[in-house]
Each structure stands twice: as structure tokens, then as C-alpha cells.
Amino acid sequence: MVEAAAEVPDRIEGGRPPLDRILDLVPLDDDVFEGRSYTDAERLYGGQAIAQAIIAAGRTVDADRHPHSVHANFLHPGNTTTPVVYRVDRVRDGRSFTTRNVAAEQNGKTIFELAASFQVAEDGLSHQPEPPTVAAPEDLPDLLANVTDEQKARLEWLRNYERHIAIDFRIPGEDYPRLVSRSSEPREPYQVAWVRAAQRLSDDPLVHAGAWGYISDMFLISTALLPHAVPMDANRTQVASLDHAIWFHAPFRADEWHLYEQEGIWTGGGRGLSRGSLYSRDGRLVATTMQEGLLRVR
């Protein structure tokens, strides 16, 4: 019998949930795993479902294969009061590639699905775009250290981030004051941020792939709102992830600073589409993301 989730969740320094425990799934049966939230947020953070599904799929794959792509669909909102059960379907085991499908279930309902492909490492042709040039993360303010209690009181996303999301951010240029201000002016659908997991993680490459899945969902679709001067405000907008894709180009540590470049490339029909590029500090493109989300103005 599965134990009930703890009423008072564990926290890391700063009051955020422990990402290492979020990524540490409990095996329930052959190819069946349980993930927990360690937070009292009302809704399950989409990045958590992505992360735990990546971990579940990877636990059924040979250690010499690493994820190179994942494609996810959000079907129903999840909650944090009940553990999520991840059921893995071993679709294919080839000589170079392995395919897994994962269904996430909560309270008897499938709330999320993910298809993951894993590949044996190999050499090949190589090219990439140039990364943007911005100030180093050490030269930028912590997202939480310089906001006032008044800003926290009126910005729901900021309160949610401070208590429920285990990610560190550094925002260069004019994006920082815009994020902590309710006012907004039309601007290009583009933003960049230094990102990393909020705590040191193990050396397991699969854990870091899962951690990037967790991080990659933050702020991405909001980039598509920028040309419309619509702030992320629950009273004015309805925003939800619909589907999410990640391509892993090289292994990396998600607990070290990487530059996340984001571009909102389309809005229409109550939806928006955004693309993200993740660069290491030495300029290597290590991952690419795409996300479509619900974007409704109330």
C-alpha cells in the first residue's frame, strides 16, 4: 500500500522544494514508478511531470544510452497532494536507439504522456548558432534577493516561484525590472536568462537530463506574450502548457549555470508557440526546446 504524502513537505535552503528528492522516483513494480511533489502548491508544476517521466523512462534503458529527444503532452491538470504513478512502455530496443512511452496517472486518470528516445553516443557532423552575449551570472542580481515584500504580495508568479520552484535564475539587461513590475509595454518576443537547479545534484547524467526537463518549462511560453503587452497575471491571463519537446545535444550538468535563450515565434487561436536554446558557459548548444501553450486573455 502506498503511503500518503507528507503533510509538511521538506524544503531546501530558501524555502523551495528539494529537486533531488523530486527526481528520486520510487519503483512500484516492473516499469512502474512513483513520483512525489514535496510542495503544497495547488497544481502540479508541468516541469516536474516532464522531469519525472524522463527519469522513469531512463530507468528502463541501458546505461550507455542517453536521452536525445522527448515529446510530452499535458492532458489534465495534476495536483501535489497525491503521488503520480509513471507507467513505462518499452516500445523499441534497437542497436543504436531505444524508445519509451510513459503515461503519468493520478487518481485513476492519465494526466500526462511522454515519448522519449535514447541513443548510444557517437561522433558526426557538427555545427550550431552563436550564443548571445550577456553579462556573467555572478554579475547579475538574484531574482529573489532584490524584490520587495510589496512586489511579492502582488505578483502571484513571483510568490509561486519563491516557494514552489527549485530553480535559480539570473536575468540580464532590462528583463529583470520588467519581470518584477506589473506594467508591460509591447516588445520583441525574446528573452534570455541564466538558469540552474537550486541545489547540487548527483553525478548521474539521467538526473541532469530530468533536471533540465524540470527547468525548461519555466517562463518559456510567456515569451509569446511579450509583443501583446500582457503580463503574467492570473487575473488577466489563462496560461497552461499543452505540449513540450526537448532535444538533448550533449550531456551537461543542470546544477551549473547555462544561458537559456527564448523566443516566442507565434500566437493565435488562444495558443502560443515558443522556442528555447540552452548554451553552456563556453558557448556550446547543449539542448533545444519547443513548447505550445494555452494563452487566453480574460
C-alpha positions as CSV (number, residue, x, y, z in Angstrom):
1,M,0.0,0.0,0.0
2,V,1.4,3.4,-1.0
3,E,1.9,5.8,2.0
4,A,0.2,9.2,1.9
5,A,2.4,12.2,1.0
6,A,3.9,14.1,3.9
7,E,1.6,16.9,5.1
8,V,4.6,19.2,5.7
9,P,7.0,18.9,2.7
10,D,10.7,19.0,3.1
11,R,12.4,22.2,1.9
12,I,15.9,23.2,0.7
13,E,17.5,26.4,1.8
14,G,15.4,29.3,0.7
15,G,12.2,27.5,1.2
16,R,11.9,25.7,-2.2
17,P,11.2,22.0,-2.7
18,P,14.2,19.5,-2.9
19,L,14.8,18.8,-6.5
20,D,17.0,15.8,-5.7
21,R,14.0,14.1,-4.0
22,I,11.6,15.1,-6.7
23,L,13.9,13.2,-9.2
24,D,14.3,10.2,-7.0
25,L,11.4,8.0,-8.1
26,V,10.1,5.0,-6.1
27,P,9.9,1.8,-8.1
28,L,6.5,0.2,-7.5
29,D,6.6,-2.7,-10.0
30,D,8.3,-3.7,-13.2
31,D,8.5,-0.4,-15.3
32,V,6.2,1.4,-12.8
33,F,7.4,4.3,-10.7
34,E,6.0,6.8,-8.2
35,G,6.9,10.5,-8.1
36,R,6.1,13.0,-5.3
37,S,6.0,16.8,-5.2
38,Y,7.4,17.9,-1.8
39,T,5.4,21.2,-2.1
40,D,2.0,22.4,-1.1
41,A,1.2,24.2,-4.4
42,E,-2.3,23.7,-5.7
43,R,-1.3,22.5,-9.1
44,L,1.4,20.2,-10.3
45,Y,4.2,22.1,-12.0
46,G,4.5,20.9,-15.6
47,G,8.3,20.8,-15.5
48,Q,8.0,18.3,-12.7
49,A,5.9,15.9,-14.8
50,I,8.4,16.2,-17.6
51,A,11.3,15.6,-15.3
52,Q,9.9,12.6,-13.5
53,A,8.7,11.0,-16.8
54,I,12.3,11.3,-18.2
55,I,13.7,9.6,-15.1
56,A,11.1,6.8,-15.3
57,A,11.9,6.2,-19.0
58,G,15.6,6.3,-18.4
59,R,15.4,3.8,-15.5
60,T,14.4,1.1,-18.1
61,V,17.2,1.9,-20.5
62,D,20.8,0.6,-20.7
63,A,23.3,3.0,-19.0
64,D,25.2,3.6,-22.3
65,R,22.2,5.3,-23.8
66,H,21.3,8.9,-23.1
67,P,18.1,10.8,-23.9
68,H,18.3,12.8,-27.2
69,S,14.6,13.8,-27.5
70,V,11.4,13.8,-25.5
71,H,7.9,14.9,-26.6
72,A,5.3,15.5,-24.0
73,N,1.5,16.2,-23.9
74,F,-0.3,17.7,-20.9
75,L,-3.8,16.1,-20.8
76,H,-5.2,17.1,-17.4
77,P,-4.1,19.3,-14.5
78,G,-2.3,17.4,-11.8
79,N,-2.2,18.2,-8.1
80,T,0.6,17.9,-5.4
81,T,-1.4,16.2,-2.7
82,T,-1.3,12.7,-4.4
83,P,1.7,10.9,-5.8
84,V,1.9,10.5,-9.6
85,V,2.4,6.9,-11.0
86,Y,4.5,6.7,-14.1
87,R,4.0,3.6,-16.3
88,V,6.7,2.9,-18.9
89,D,6.0,1.1,-22.2
90,R,9.2,-0.5,-23.7
91,V,8.4,0.4,-27.3
92,R,11.7,-0.5,-29.0
93,D,15.3,-1.5,-28.2
94,G,17.5,-1.1,-31.3
95,R,21.2,-1.3,-31.8
96,S,21.6,2.5,-31.6
97,F,18.3,3.8,-30.4
98,T,15.8,3.0,-27.6
99,T,12.2,4.2,-27.5
100,R,10.0,4.5,-24.4
101,N,6.5,5.8,-23.9
102,V,5.4,7.0,-20.4
103,A,1.9,7.5,-19.1
104,A,1.5,9.6,-15.9
105,E,-1.5,8.7,-13.8
106,Q,-3.1,10.4,-10.8
107,N,-6.3,9.4,-9.1
108,G,-7.0,6.8,-11.8
109,K,-6.7,9.3,-14.7
110,T,-3.9,9.8,-17.2
111,I,-2.8,13.4,-16.8
112,F,0.4,13.4,-18.9
113,E,2.1,11.4,-21.7
114,L,5.7,11.5,-22.8
115,A,7.6,9.7,-25.6
116,A,11.4,9.5,-25.1
117,S,14.2,8.4,-27.4
118,F,17.6,7.4,-26.2
119,Q,20.8,7.0,-28.3
120,V,24.3,5.4,-27.9
121,A,26.9,8.2,-28.1
122,E,28.5,8.6,-31.5
123,D,30.5,11.2,-33.5
124,G,29.2,13.0,-36.5
125,L,29.0,16.3,-38.4
126,S,28.6,19.3,-36.1
127,H,27.5,23.0,-36.3
128,Q,25.4,25.4,-34.2
129,P,24.4,29.0,-33.9
130,E,26.4,31.6,-32.0
131,P,25.1,32.2,-28.4
132,P,24.0,35.7,-27.3
133,T,26.5,37.8,-25.4
134,V,25.3,38.8,-21.9
135,A,26.8,39.6,-18.5
136,A,28.0,36.6,-16.4
137,P,25.5,35.3,-13.9
138,E,27.8,36.3,-11.0
139,D,27.4,39.9,-12.1
140,L,23.6,39.8,-12.1
141,P,21.2,40.1,-9.2
142,D,19.5,37.1,-7.7
143,L,15.8,37.1,-8.8
144,L,14.6,36.9,-5.2
145,A,17.2,38.8,-3.3
146,N,16.2,42.3,-4.6
147,V,12.4,42.2,-4.7
148,T,10.3,43.9,-2.1
149,D,7.6,42.4,0.1
150,E,5.1,44.6,-1.8
151,Q,6.2,43.1,-5.1
152,K,5.9,39.6,-3.8
153,A,2.4,40.4,-2.4
154,R,1.1,41.5,-5.8
155,L,2.9,39.2,-8.2
156,E,1.4,35.7,-8.0
157,W,4.1,34.1,-10.3
158,L,6.8,35.5,-8.0
159,R,5.3,34.0,-4.9
160,N,4.8,30.7,-6.6
161,Y,8.5,30.7,-7.8
162,E,9.8,31.6,-4.4
163,R,8.0,28.7,-2.6
164,H,7.3,26.0,-5.2
165,I,10.0,26.0,-7.9
166,A,13.5,24.7,-7.3
167,I,15.3,26.8,-9.9
168,D,17.9,29.6,-9.7
169,F,17.6,32.5,-12.2
170,R,19.8,35.5,-13.2
171,I,18.1,37.9,-15.6
172,P,20.4,40.2,-17.7
173,G,19.5,43.7,-19.0
174,E,16.1,45.2,-18.9
175,D,14.3,41.9,-18.4
176,Y,14.8,41.9,-14.7
177,P,12.8,45.1,-13.8
178,R,10.2,44.1,-16.3
179,L,9.7,40.7,-14.6
180,V,9.1,42.2,-11.2
181,S,6.8,45.0,-12.4
182,R,3.1,44.6,-13.2
183,S,3.3,47.2,-16.0
184,S,4.3,46.0,-19.5
185,E,4.9,47.5,-22.9
186,P,5.0,45.7,-26.3
187,R,8.4,44.4,-27.0
188,E,10.1,41.7,-29.1
189,P,9.2,38.2,-28.2
190,Y,12.7,37.4,-26.9
191,Q,14.3,37.0,-23.5
192,V,17.4,35.3,-22.0
193,A,18.2,34.1,-18.5
194,W,20.9,32.2,-16.7
195,V,19.4,29.1,-15.2
196,R,20.4,26.2,-12.9
197,A,18.9,23.8,-10.4
198,A,18.6,25.3,-7.0
199,Q,20.8,22.6,-5.3
200,R,23.7,20.4,-6.2
201,L,22.7,17.1,-7.7
202,S,24.3,13.7,-8.1
203,D,26.7,12.9,-11.0
204,D,24.1,10.7,-12.7
205,P,23.6,12.0,-16.3
206,L,20.0,10.9,-16.3
207,V,19.3,13.0,-13.2
208,H,20.6,16.1,-15.0
209,A,18.5,15.3,-18.1
210,G,15.5,15.1,-15.8
211,A,16.5,18.3,-14.0
212,W,16.7,20.2,-17.4
213,G,13.2,18.9,-18.1
214,Y,12.1,20.5,-14.8
215,I,13.9,23.8,-15.6
216,S,12.9,24.0,-19.2
217,D,9.2,24.6,-18.6
218,M,9.8,27.8,-16.6
219,F,8.9,31.1,-18.4
220,L,9.2,29.6,-21.9
221,I,5.7,30.1,-23.2
222,S,5.4,33.5,-21.5
223,T,7.8,34.9,-24.2
224,A,5.0,34.7,-26.7
225,L,3.0,37.3,-24.6
226,L,5.7,40.0,-24.9
227,P,4.5,41.6,-28.2
228,H,1.0,41.9,-26.8
229,A,1.9,43.8,-23.6
230,V,0.1,41.3,-21.5
231,P,1.8,40.5,-18.1
232,M,1.7,37.0,-16.5
233,D,-1.2,37.8,-14.1
234,A,-3.8,35.2,-13.1
235,N,-6.5,37.9,-13.1
236,R,-5.9,38.8,-16.7
237,T,-4.5,35.7,-18.4
238,Q,-5.0,31.9,-18.5
239,V,-1.7,30.2,-19.3
240,A,-1.1,26.5,-19.4
241,S,1.4,24.1,-21.2
242,L,-0.2,22.0,-23.9
243,D,2.8,20.1,-25.3
244,H,6.6,20.3,-24.8
245,A,9.6,19.0,-26.6
246,I,13.3,18.8,-25.8
247,W,16.3,17.8,-27.9
248,F,19.4,17.0,-25.9
249,H,22.5,17.7,-28.0
250,A,25.2,16.8,-25.4
251,P,25.3,15.7,-21.7
252,F,25.6,18.6,-19.2
253,R,25.1,19.4,-15.5
254,A,21.8,21.1,-14.9
255,D,23.1,22.4,-11.5
256,E,25.6,24.6,-13.2
257,W,24.8,28.0,-14.9
258,H,23.6,27.7,-18.5
259,L,22.1,30.5,-20.7
260,Y,18.5,29.9,-21.7
261,E,17.6,31.9,-24.8
262,Q,13.8,32.0,-25.5
263,E,11.8,33.3,-28.5
264,G,8.0,33.4,-28.9
265,I,7.6,32.6,-32.6
266,W,3.8,32.6,-32.9
267,T,0.5,33.4,-31.2
268,G,-3.0,32.7,-32.5
269,G,-6.2,30.8,-31.7
270,G,-5.7,31.2,-28.0
271,R,-2.3,29.5,-28.2
272,G,1.3,30.5,-28.4
273,L,4.5,28.7,-29.6
274,S,7.9,29.3,-28.2
275,R,11.4,28.0,-28.9
276,G,14.3,27.8,-26.5
277,S,18.1,27.3,-26.8
278,L,20.3,26.3,-23.9
279,Y,24.0,27.2,-24.0
280,S,26.9,26.2,-21.7
281,R,29.2,28.9,-20.4
282,D,31.7,28.1,-23.1
283,G,29.1,28.7,-25.8
284,R,28.1,25.1,-26.7
285,L,24.4,24.5,-27.6
286,V,23.5,21.6,-25.3
287,A,19.7,21.5,-25.7
288,T,16.8,22.9,-27.7
289,T,13.2,23.2,-26.5
290,M,9.8,23.9,-28.1
291,Q,6.5,24.5,-26.3
292,E,3.0,25.3,-27.3
293,G,0.7,26.6,-24.6
294,L,-2.7,28.0,-23.9
295,L,-2.7,31.8,-23.9
296,R,-6.1,33.4,-23.2
297,V,-6.7,36.9,-22.1
298,R,-9.6,37.1,-19.7
